[in-house]
Structures are given as structure tokens and as C-alpha cells.
Amino acid sequence: MKPRNLTLGVMATTAAALAVGVPLSLHTGDDTPVAVTRTATTTRVSPVTGPEGAGRLESAEPLAHLDPALASVAGRADRILYHSRSLKGDDITVSGAVLTPKGKAPKGGWPVVSWAHGSSGIGDRCAPSTTPDAAGRIDLYGYGAFLAELLKAGYAVAATDYEGLGTAGEHPYIVADSEGRSVIDAARAAIQADPTLSRSVTFVGHSQGGQAAIAAGELARTWGRGLDFRGTVGLAPVTNVGVAYSYGTPGPVDRGFYLLALHGLKSVHPELRYDWFLGRQALAMMPRVEKDCTAKIWKDFSADFGDKLNDYQFAPQSPEAALKMQSWLDEQSVPREKTSKPMLLLQGDHDPSIRIAVTEQAVRNARGGGVPVEFRLYPGKDHYSVLTPRSTGGAATDVVDWLNHHSKH
């Protein structure tokens, strides 16, 4: 999916994040962390961690050099480290950020949006919570203006970096369950970091993050037990992963991301050999893709370079490899199962990466499984401009309106 380290927000002077004291935590008799919500007369204690301590907050530190669009509306902005579980079952640390609105929290606490970002890369230096934009600010990899709209509307934002992106281990790019766990556990950690947050959680994501948000919604009844899950929003979401990568023969626009997808699939299928799916010239590119963030991947591999290589360089090298590729990509497609909570999918009709027909099929699949789904299309908007407010024809205001209806009642 075509990336850019896009800045939807305003570039101005340096603004530091505001910290609000030290998070309060208690422990139950079985040493399970709990969140504490204080009111004027009572203290309510409730467990928020998941299986085997998933979501337990490890640390929260003020997020410095915050993008002005976010700093102007955030009452608190922290970089967090929290525990999750890898797909192999190992205890891992995941990084991310938590931002809360300015002002006094409503009764019951700020509702939480657990945000899932689009493709940033697979190297640790591509983690949104630490990657600066061109002006040296942290805008969560270009999503500052969109997330500012959520904060202004009264939503706290928990923003995962995903497993292995900014912390130890590999990032299982485009692997749905890994992304979904990271999204869920970020919400748990945010609730522990700030006692003004409620347990009302909605999963919202863009592009790769749209896949992550849908996966999180499907895991909410099991992995997310204990959270008050309200629904899922996917903006220009990756749904049919096989079609997104043309089952191993992507056009120039997505060739760099095909290499990322192979790296992610290898985390699930360690027997995968890159030379099964890449020609000699494309194979030589893999080490660079593993280090670069997506803004550079787009420039070097897709825009400037990828169209100079023939399709065979980015294709399964045998019929047997083609069958494996089809199966392995289809395993990561969403939606896969029923969720009782509503879903909203949105995209522009000028999106070069996410095909309208594919998203419409995802809507039909979800409805066929009993999921209440809405789909909205935005004329003239592409993969990124769909994130802008209604005043410019984008979807951001509609997302807020949908959240207000489903998350605050």
C-alpha cells in the first residue's frame, strides 16, 4: 500500500508532551495488575490484563517533541511499553503511545480508541512512537491530524507500534493475529497508564491497520475479554491479503510491500525461502527492505526502481511456490469470523492500492457472517486523503460521528 511519512497536521514550534503524575496501580492476591478509577467518594478496582498478563503496563514516559497538531489537543502524551504474547506464546514487550484529551474526563472516563497505523516498515527505527517527521516532531508516522480529530472529540488514543516494531524481535508484517493482539493489549496498557480512561474501547485503523483493527475485533471475545468492546473502523483497510499482493505478482506500485509481506509470512511459516518467491534481482533487495521505512521503500523500490524490473522478479518461481503463496496470504485475510459489534469500512474511490470491489466483498463476507457493517465511499479521495475531515471531502468527521453513536452510549 503506497506509503508516505505523511504530515496531515501543522508544522510549527516544538511542543513537549504533558505528563500527569505517576500511574497508580494496585495488585490483587494473584499479582494481577488492575486499573484504578477514582471519583470524589469511591475507588473502583477492576482487572484489565488479558491471558498470562497480556497488556500489563511496563512503563510510561512523557512523549517529547510531539507534533503541534497533537500537542494542541492532548492533555497527556506518553510513550508506553507493555507486555503481550507472541504467536508462539512467548512473553514480549511492545511499544506504543497513549494520548488523552485536554480537560476533565466525563463520568466513567474517556472512551478509548485503540489505533492501528498503516505500513511504516519492519525495522525498529520505523516505530511510529519514536520516528520523527521531517521537522523532527513525533506525529505517529503522519497520522497526527487524524488522531487530533479523535482527541478533540473526547477520545483517548492508544496507539500500538505492533509486535517487534521498536522492540526486540521481528515484526510479523501483515500477520493478522499478531497485529490484533498488539492493538488489544495497547488499550489494556493505556487504561493502566491513566486512571481517567474507561474500558469502552473501539478499534480503528488505516491500511495495514485496518486489517489489524478488524483482527482485533474478532479477537475481542477471547483475547480482549474484560474490555467493553464497542466496534471496529477500517479506513482503506487491507482485507483480502492475497488480492492486495496479486498472489505474488504485484504491480510496481506495491512491489516493495510484497517484500515486506514475505518477511512477515516467514514469521508464521519459518520454512519459507525467499528464493521461492523472488527472482535474483528482487532477492538482492530484501536486506534493504528489512532496514528501510516505507517512505523510502516506496521511493526506492516502487516509484523509482520497481517498474524497471520484470514481473518474474516478484512472483513465485514455481507452481508449487504459487500454491503456497496463495494459501499463506489467504490465511491473513479478514474478516474471518463473526463479531456481534458493528463495523464501519471507508475508502476513497481514487485509492490506487485498495480496490473498491475487494472492500465490497469484505462487507458481503462480514454481513454473511452476521456482522452489522456499513461501507462508505469518498469521491476523489485516495489512500491518504480519505483521512481528512468532512470539510475537505474526507472521512474523519464521519468516523467521529460513528464513534459518538457507538462508543458514548
C-alpha positions in Angstrom: 0.0 0.0 0.0 1.6 3.2 -1.1 3.0 5.0 1.9 4.4 8.3 2.8 5.7 9.7 6.0 2.7 12.0 5.5 2.1 15.0 7.6 -1.6 15.7 7.8 -1.1 18.1 10.6 0.5 21.5 11.1 4.3 22.0 11.4 5.2 24.7 14.0 7.4 25.2 17.0 8.5 22.4 19.3 5.8 21.3 21.8 6.5 18.9 24.6 4.0 16.4 25.8 2.4 17.0 29.2 2.8 14.4 31.9 0.2 13.9 34.6 1.8 12.4 37.7 2.7 8.7 38.2 0.2 6.0 37.2 -1.5 4.4 40.2 -1.5 0.6 40.3 -2.6 -2.0 42.8 -2.2 -5.8 42.8 -4.7 -8.4 43.6 -3.8 -11.5 45.6 -2.7 -13.4 42.4 -0.4 -10.5 41.4 -2.7 -9.5 38.5 -2.4 -5.7 37.7 -5.6 -3.7 37.9 -6.7 -0.4 36.8 -7.9 2.1 39.4 -10.6 4.7 38.7 -11.0 7.4 41.3 -14.1 9.5 41.9 -14.8 12.0 44.7 -16.1 9.4 47.0 -15.2 6.0 45.8 -12.4 3.9 44.3 -13.3 1.2 41.8 -10.9 -1.6 41.1 -11.2 -3.8 38.1 -8.8 -6.3 36.3 -7.7 -5.2 32.8 -4.9 -7.6 31.8 -5.5 -10.5 29.5 -4.2 -14.0 29.1 -1.0 -14.6 31.0 -0.6 -10.9 31.8 -1.1 -9.6 28.3 -1.5 -5.9 28.3 0.3 -5.3 31.6 1.9 -1.9 31.6 5.7 -1.9 31.9 6.4 1.8 31.7 5.0 5.2 30.6 7.2 8.2 29.9 6.3 11.6 28.5 6.5 11.7 24.7 8.8 14.6 23.8 8.8 16.7 20.6 5.2 16.0 19.9 3.7 17.2 16.6 1.9 20.6 17.3 -1.4 19.3 15.9 -1.4 16.7 18.6 0.2 18.8 21.4 -2.5 21.4 21.0 -5.3 19.0 21.9 -3.5 16.4 24.1 -3.7 16.8 27.9 -1.2 13.9 28.2 1.0 12.1 25.8 3.2 9.2 26.9 5.3 6.5 25.1 4.4 3.2 26.7 5.9 -0.2 26.9 3.6 -3.1 27.7 3.5 -6.9 27.7 1.8 -9.0 25.1 2.2 -12.6 23.8 3.8 -13.6 20.5 2.0 -16.1 18.2 4.4 -18.7 19.6 3.1 -17.9 23.1 6.2 -16.1 24.3 6.0 -13.1 26.6 7.1 -10.0 24.6 7.3 -6.3 25.1 5.5 -4.0 22.7 5.8 -0.2 22.4 3.3 2.4 21.6 1.8 5.7 22.8 -1.2 6.9 24.8 -2.7 10.3 24.4 -5.7 11.7 26.4 -7.8 14.8 25.6 -7.5 18.1 27.4 -10.0 18.9 30.1 -11.9 17.0 32.7 -12.8 13.4 31.8 -16.5 12.6 31.5 -18.3 10.4 34.1 -17.0 6.9 33.6 -13.8 8.1 32.0 -12.6 8.9 28.5 -13.6 6.3 25.9 -10.6 4.7 24.2 -9.8 4.4 20.5 -7.1 1.8 20.1 -5.4 3.0 16.9 -3.7 0.8 14.4 -1.3 2.5 12.0 -0.7 1.8 8.3 2.5 0.4 7.0 5.7 2.1 8.4 8.2 -0.7 7.7 9.6 -3.6 9.7 12.8 -2.0 11.2 12.8 -0.8 14.8 13.6 2.8 13.6 10.2 2.8 11.8 8.1 2.6 15.0 5.6 5.5 15.0 6.1 6.3 18.6 9.7 7.2 18.0 10.0 8.1 14.3 10.3 11.9 13.7 8.8 13.6 10.7 10.8 16.0 8.5 10.5 18.7 11.2 11.8 16.4 13.9 8.3 16.0 15.5 6.6 12.8 16.6 3.3 12.7 14.6 2.8 8.9 14.9 4.1 8.4 11.3 2.0 11.1 9.7 -1.3 10.4 11.4 -1.2 13.4 13.8 -4.0 15.5 12.2 -6.4 12.5 12.1 -5.7 11.5 15.7 -6.1 15.1 16.8 -9.7 14.9 15.5 -10.3 12.0 17.8 -8.8 13.8 20.8 -10.8 16.9 20.1 -13.9 14.8 20.0 -13.2 13.4 23.5 -11.5 10.1 22.8 -8.3 8.9 24.4 -5.9 7.2 21.9 -3.9 4.1 22.5 -1.5 3.7 19.5 0.4 0.4 19.3 3.7 0.2 17.3 2.9 -3.6 16.8 4.9 -6.6 17.8 8.6 -6.3 17.1 8.4 -2.8 15.7 10.5 -0.7 18.1 11.1 -3.5 20.5 13.0 -6.9 20.4 12.0 -9.5 17.9 10.7 -9.5 14.3 7.7 -7.5 13.2 5.2 -10.0 11.7 4.1 -7.6 9.0 0.5 -8.2 7.7 0.0 -11.2 10.1 -3.5 -10.5 11.4 -3.5 -12.2 14.9 -0.2 -10.6 15.8 -1.4 -7.1 14.9 -4.8 -7.8 16.6 -3.2 -8.8 19.9 -1.0 -5.7 19.9 -4.0 -3.4 19.3 -6.0 -5.0 22.1 -3.1 -5.1 24.6 -2.3 -1.4 23.9 -5.8 -0.5 25.1 -5.2 -2.5 28.3 -1.9 -0.8 28.9 -3.4 2.7 28.3 -6.1 2.1 30.9 -3.5 1.2 33.4 -1.3 4.2 32.5 -4.1 6.7 33.0 -7.0 6.2 35.5 -9.2 8.7 33.7 -9.7 6.2 30.9 -12.8 4.0 30.7 -12.9 0.4 29.5 -15.0 1.3 26.5 -12.8 0.5 23.5 -13.2 0.8 19.8 -10.6 -0.4 17.3 -9.7 2.0 14.5 -7.1 1.5 11.8 -5.8 2.6 8.4 -4.5 0.3 5.6 -2.4 -2.4 7.3 -4.0 -1.0 10.5 -7.5 -1.6 9.0 -6.6 -5.3 8.8 -5.2 -5.0 12.4 -8.4 -3.4 13.7 -10.7 -6.0 12.1 -8.5 -8.8 13.5 -8.6 -7.1 17.0 -12.4 -7.0 16.8 -12.6 -10.7 16.0 -10.3 -11.4 19.0 -12.2 -9.2 21.3 -14.4 -12.0 22.8 -11.3 -14.1 23.6 -8.1 -12.1 23.8 -9.9 -8.9 24.7 -12.1 -10.3 27.4 -12.7 -7.8 30.1 -12.7 -4.8 27.8 -16.0 -3.1 26.8 -15.5 -3.6 23.0 -17.8 -1.3 21.0 -16.9 -1.9 17.4 -14.4 -1.6 14.5 -13.5 1.1 12.0 -11.3 0.4 9.0 -10.1 3.2 6.7 -8.8 2.0 3.3 -8.4 -1.4 5.0 -6.4 -4.4 3.7 -8.9 -7.2 3.8 -8.2 -9.8 1.1 -4.4 -10.0 1.6 -3.9 -12.3 -1.4 -5.6 -9.9 -3.8 -3.6 -7.0 -2.3 -0.4 -8.7 -3.4 -1.9 -10.3 -6.5 -0.9 -13.6 -5.1 2.7 -12.9 -5.7 2.7 -10.8 -8.9 2.2 -7.3 -7.6 2.5 -4.3 -10.0 5.2 -1.7 -9.5 3.1 0.3 -7.0 3.2 -2.5 -4.4 6.4 -4.4 -5.1 8.2 -3.1 -2.0 5.3 -4.2 0.1 5.3 -7.6 -1.4 8.9 -8.0 0.0 7.6 -6.8 3.4 4.8 -9.3 3.2 7.2 -12.2 2.5 9.2 -11.2 5.6 6.0 -11.2 7.7 4.9 -14.5 6.4 8.2 -16.1 7.3 7.5 -15.3 11.0 4.5 -17.6 10.7 6.0 -20.1 8.2 9.7 -20.3 9.1 10.2 -22.9 6.3 9.5 -20.1 3.7 12.5 -19.4 1.4 12.7 -16.0 -0.3 14.1 -17.6 -3.4 10.9 -19.5 -3.9 9.0 -16.2 -4.4 11.6 -13.8 -5.8 13.9 -13.7 -8.8 17.6 -13.0 -8.4 17.4 -9.2 -8.7 14.5 -8.8 -6.4 16.1 -11.2 -3.9 19.1 -8.9 -3.7 16.8 -6.1 -2.5 15.5 -7.9 0.6 18.2 -6.7 3.0 17.5 -3.1 2.2 13.7 -3.5 2.6 14.3 -5.0 6.1 16.1 -1.8 7.2 14.2 1.0 5.4 10.9 2.6 6.4 8.0 2.7 4.0 8.6 6.3 2.8 12.0 5.2 1.4 10.7 1.8 0.4 8.1 3.5 -1.8 10.7 5.8 -3.4 13.4 3.2 -3.9 11.5 0.1 -4.8 8.2 1.0 -6.2 8.4 4.5 -7.7 11.9 4.7 -9.0 13.0 1.1 -9.3 10.3 -1.5 -9.3 8.9 -0.6 -12.7 12.3 -1.3 -14.3 12.2 -5.0 -13.3 10.0 -7.6 -15.0 7.1 -9.3 -13.2 9.0 -12.5 -12.9 11.3 -11.0 -10.3 8.3 -10.5 -8.0 6.5 -13.8 -8.5 6.5 -17.4 -7.2 9.3 -19.2 -9.0 7.4 -22.5 -9.4 3.8 -23.8 -9.4 4.4 -25.3 -6.0 5.5 -22.0 -4.6 2.5 -20.3 -6.2 0.1 -22.6 -4.3 1.9 -22.0 -1.0 1.8 -18.2 -1.6 -2.0 -18.4 -2.2 -2.7 -20.4 0.9 -0.4 -18.3 3.2 -1.7 -15.0 2.1 -5.3 -16.1 2.3 -4.7 -17.2 6.0 -4.2 -13.5 6.8 -7.3 -12.2 5.1 -10.1 -10.6 7.1 -12.9 -10.6 8.1 -12.7 -14.3 9.1 -15.4 -14.8 11.8 -18.4 -13.2 13.4 -18.4 -10.4 15.9 -21.6 -9.1 17.4 -20.4 -5.5 17.4 -20.8 -3.1 14.4 -18.1 -2.3 11.8 -17.5 0.7 9.6 -15.3 0.5 6.5 -14.4 3.6 4.5 -12.2 4.4 1.5 -11.7 6.8 -1.4 -12.7 5.9 -4.9 -9.2 7.0 -6.2 -7.3 4.7 -4.0 -4.5 3.1 -6.1 -3.9 0.2 -3.6 -7.2 -0.8 -2.1 -9.7 -1.9 -4.7 -13.3 -1.0 -4.1 -14.6 -4.3 -5.3 -12.4 -6.1 -2.7 -13.7 -4.0 0.2 -17.2 -4.5 -1.0 -16.6 -8.3 -1.0 -15.3 -8.0 2.6 -18.5 -6.2 3.5 -20.6 -9.0 2.0 -18.5 -11.6 3.8 -19.0 -9.9 7.1 -22.7 -9.5 6.6 -23.0 -13.1 5.5 -21.5 -14.0 8.9 -24.0 -11.8 10.8 -21.8 -8.8 11.4 -23.5 -5.4 11.1 -21.3 -3.5 8.6 -21.5 -0.1 6.9 -19.5 0.9 3.9 -18.8 4.5 2.8 -17.0 5.6 -0.4 -15.5 9.1 -0.7 -15.3 10.6 -4.2 -11.9 11.9 -5.3 -10.1 10.6 -2.2 -7.1 8.4 -2.4 -5.3 6.1 0.1 -4.4 9.0 2.4 -6.6 12.0 1.7 -9.6 9.8 2.9 -8.3 10.6 6.4 -9.1 14.3 6.1 -12.2 16.0 7.7 -15.6 16.3 6.0 -14.8 19.9 5.1 -12.4 18.7 2.5 -14.4 15.7 1.5 -12.7 13.1 3.7 -13.9 10.6 6.2 -12.5 11.8 9.6 -15.7 13.6 10.7 -17.8 10.6 9.8 -15.6 8.4 11.9 -16.1 10.7 14.8 -19.8 10.8 14.3 -19.9 7.0 14.2 -17.8 6.7 17.3 -20.1 9.2 19.1 -23.1 7.0 18.3 -21.5 3.6 19.2 -18.9 4.4 21.9 -20.5 7.0 24.1 -23.9 5.4 24.7 
